[in-house]
Amino acid sequence: MRYTKVHIESFGYELPPVVVTTRELEERLAPLYQKLHIPVGQVEHMTGIHERRWWPDGFEVSQGAIAAGRKALEASGLDASDLGMVVYGSVCREYFEPATACRIADGLGVGGRAFVYDISNACLGVLNGMVEIANRIELGQIRAGISIGCETAREINEVMIARMLEAGDMETFIPSLATLTGGSAAVAVLLTDASLSREKRRRLLGGAARSAPQFHELCTWGLEPASREGQRTRTPLGSVCSRHYSPLHYTDAAAVQKNGVELGGQTFRDFLDTLGWKVGDVDKTICHQVGAAHRETVLKTLGLPSARDFITYPFFGNIGTVALPITLAIAEEREFLDVGDRVGLLGIGSGLNCLMLGVEW
């Protein structure tokens, strides 16, 4: 994919107020750690994640998304009526229907002629939303659009800790461990065509995508029917505990990393070929924020220096769809990105799917 007139005009993000350290979560697992002879501190040591954030109990993901969207609009100088598209791409959504994007579009005051819908693709949802918007801008169907996400890890953290303690065995602990790396936040990325861009910067040049769907069972997060009976309840999906369903989460972290890195290498070669770049042409990178081991393996495999890569996972954890775009936004705030930099956005999600985009900053 190549683009000639698409710009990333602005970002907006919202951080939850509750800071939860990795040590706090591990200390709650103390009885299990003692039983299995595991020293406290292993999760932080393995992942490099010191803390993450939680929304207040009962927080609706649309609230965070709307707040981030308003900030992006304010930063762009555009009005909500200028948006021809609103895409919500996060894993956490409020209902099966309608699309969470509808509530967000209403909260932002978006007009009735905009495309409004959700995209679901694990950790790539917000990036996929950017591609959807870029495609329509390039075709001349719209002049601006916003890709938004909001993730919440509080519920899955709480439920899986309780499940690990109840089971009390290594068979439950190992595949559930990845849930402790999760974090919460909201982000919005506003894209425009050149005619609406004030700065004429952050030009989205294009990118490449690859998939390996044969590995779709390596990482699973969802709901499964609970055994007990109860009355029907109108429970948002973001609140994963209901009277009829219980959370299902399984991750084969080693296999995800091994096969994901291999897929990333294939996608990176396509990415360079599509943009006509060499490895040395990539000035800066933003990877999906999984943890230290994943980042180091990816960068080493792709031949990219870690000094040119910006990270947020030590303090935010893995925020799923929000992780890469919010890291990109903060990298700009911290002046890590210079005008003219060729920036690689290196996204990967369970499925397995990989999407890499190139931006001329």
N, C-alpha and C positions, 0 to 999 in steps of 0.2 A: 504494500500500500504506500502511495505517495500523495502528499498534499502540497498545494501551491499557495493557498490563501487562508490558512487556518492559524489563528494565534491563541495561545493561552493568555487570556486577558487579566485574570485575577484569581485569587484563592480566598477562601474563608474557612476557618476551623473553630471548633469549640471543644475545650478540654473539660472533662468531668472534675468535680471538686474533691472527690474522695480519693486519696492516695493510699494504696495498699502495697506494702513491701512484700517481696518474695519470702522473706523470713517469716513474716506474719502468717502467710498461707502454710508454710512448712511447719510452723509451730502448732498449727491446728491439726496437723497430721502426726503429731508427736507419738500418740499411742501406736499408730501403724508403723512409724519409723522404728520405734523400739522393738516391736514384734519382728520386723523384717531385718533388724540390725543395719539400718540405713542412717548415716549421720545427717543431721540438719545442715542445710547449705548446699546440697547436691544440685538442686534445680538452678540456683543462681550460678553455681560453678560451671554447670554444663551449658547454660544458655547465655550468660552474661546479662540477664535481665534482673535488675535490682528492685524495680517497682513497676506498678501499672496503676491505672485509674479506674474507678467505678463511678457510674451515675448514681444518684440517690435512688433508694428503693422505690420501685413503681414508676420510674422515669420512662417516658415514651420516646422511642427512637426518632419519631417525626419532630419532636421538640428540638433535639440536637441538630437535626438536618436543616430545619428552618432557620435556626440561629446561624449556622455556618453559611447557608445560602444568602441570608441578608447581609452578612459581612462581605461576601464575594461581590454582591451587587453594589454595595456601597463603595468598595474598592475600585470597581470598574467604572463608576459614574453612569452606569446604565440603569434603566428602569425595568421593573419586572415585565412590563408590557413589551419590551424589546426581545424577550426570550421566546424563541420558537420551539424550544424543546426542554423538558425537565425529565431527567433519567435518575432513578434511585437504584443504586447498584449493590447495596449491602446484603450480607447474609441475614442479618437480623431485620425482620420486617414485622409489621403489626398484625396483619391478617392475611389469610390466603387471598381474599379479595375484599375491597378493591385494592389496586396497586397503592402501596405506601406513597408513591410519587404523587398521587392525586391529593392527598392531605397536605403534602409539602407544597405543591403548586398553589393550592388554595391559601396556605399560610404565607406564601411569598407574594400573593396577589397577581399571579400569572394569568394572562388573558386566555380566552376560550379557544383560540386558534392554534395553541401550542400542542406539539406531540408530548404526551405525558404517560410514562409507563415505567415499570420496574425491569431490571435485568438481574438474573441470578447466575453467577459463575464463580462461586467460592471467593477467593481473595482478589480476583481480577475484575469484579463487578464495576467498580468506579472507573477503572481504565477502559473497560469495554464500553462504558457509557461515553467516555471521551471519544472513542472511535466512532460510535454511532452519531454523535454530534458532528464530528469532523467530516464524516461522509456526507451528511446532509448539507453542511456548509459548502463543501467542495462541489456538490451537485447544484447549488444555488437554491435549495429548498428552504433554508433558513439562514439567518444572519448571525444568530447567537443561540447558545444553549448552555445548560448547566448540568453537570454530573455530580450527584450528591450521594454521600453515604454516612451512616451512623451505626456504629457497632456497640454492643453492650456485652461485657464478659461476666458481670456480677452473678447473673443467674446460673450460668454454666459452671463458674468457679464454685459457687456454694453447693450446687447439687452434686457435682462430681467429688468434692471433698467428702460430703456425707456418704456417697456411695463407696468410696475407697475405704473409709473408716468402717462401714458396715460389712463390706466383703472381707477386709483384713488380709488380703492375699496379693502376691506378686502378679498373678494373672490379671487382676483388675487394675493394679497400680500402674504397671508399665504402659498399657495402651491409653490410660487416662491421664498420664503425666502431662501431655501437651496442653491440656486445658488450663494448667496453672500458668502458662506463658501468655494467656490471652489478656487483652486490655480493651479499653473503651475510649471512644472519641468520635467526633463528627468532622466531615470535611466537605467542601464544595469547590469544584473547578469550573470556572466560567470560560467558555471558548467563543470567539467571534471570528467573522471574516475580516479581511484587511480594512474594509470600509468603515467598520465600527471600532477598530482598535485605535486607542489613543496613542499608545507608545510605539506601535508597530514592532514589538519585540516578542520574544518567546514563541518563535514560529515553529509550529508542529510540522515536521518534515515528512513523517511517515513511520513505517516500522514493519514488523513481521510477527506472525503468530504461528504456533505449532501446537499439536495436541498429541497425547498418548492415552486415549480413553481405556486402553486395556488395564490401566492402573487405577480405575475409578473406585476400587474398594479399599485402597490403602489409607484413606482418611475420610471418615464419615461423621457427620454431625446432623442430628435431626431429632424427630420425635418418634417414639414407638408406643403402641397401645399399652396402657397400664392394666394390671390384672384386676384391680378393684373397680366396682361399679359406683356410679355417682350421678348426680344430676348434671345436665349439660350446662356448661359455663361459657360465656363469651370472653375468652382469654386471648389477648394478643400473643402472636408467636414470639415476640421479643421476651415475653415472660414465659419461659419454657416449662415451668411447672404448672400443670393443670390436673384436674381430677381424673381425666381419662388418658392422659399421655405422660410419659416420662422421658427424660432426655436420653438420647443415644449418642454416644461419642466414642470413636475408636480411631487411633492413629498408629500406624506402623512407621514411626519417625525415621528409622534407619532406611527403610525401603523408599519412603517419600523423598528423602534427601538424595539417595543414590540415583533413583530414576528421574527425579526432578532436575538434578544437576546435568544429567545426560541430555534430557530434553532441552534444558537451557543452553547447552553448548550447540545443539543443532539450530535452535532458534537464533542464537547470536550470530552464527554464520550467515543465516538468511538475512538477518537485520543489517549486517555490514554490507552484504551484497546489494540489498535493496537501496540503501542510502549512498552506496559508493564510497563507504568509509573503510579505513583500515583500523586495526585495534588501537594504534597510536593516535588516531584522529579523535578518539573519545576523550574529551577533556575531563568530564565529571560523570559520576554515576549515582543513581539512587536505586537501591535494590529493595525488594520486598523484605520487611523487617521481621524475620523469624527468630533469629538469635545469632550468637557469635559463630558457632560451628558452621551453620548453613551459609552465612555471609562469607566466611573465610574460604570455604570450599568452592562456592560459586565464583568468587573473584579470581581465585587461583586457577580454576579450570578455564576461565575465559581470558586469562592473561591480563587482568586489570589490576592496577595498584590500589591497595586499600586506602592510601592517603588521599585519593581523589574520590572517595565514596563517603557520603554523609549518612549518619545513622541516628535513629531515635529509640531503637528497641530497648536500650538499657533502662529507660525511664518510662516508656509507654507500653512495653511488651509488644506482642503481636496483635495489632488492631485490625487484622483481616483486610478488608477492602479499603479501609481508611489509611493503612500503614504507609504505602508508597506515596500517595498524593500529599498527605500531611507532612511527611518527611521532606518532600520537594518544596512545599510552602515554607517550612521552617528553614530549610537550607538557603532559600532566597532571603529570608529575614536576617539570618546570621551572616549574610554577605559571603557565603561559601561559593555562590555561583556568580560569575563575572559576565558582563555583556559580551556576546559573541561566543561563549562556551558552547561546545557541542555536547549535549547532555543525553546520556542513555538512561531510560527508565526501564528497569529490568524486572518485569513482573512474572510471578508464577503462582499457580493455585492448584489445589487438589482437583483431581479429575482424570489425568493431569492435564493442565493447560498452561501455556506460556505465551506472554505477549510482551514485546519490547518495542518501545517508541523512542524516536529521536527528536530532540528539540534543540533549535538554535537559539540560545538565550540572548 
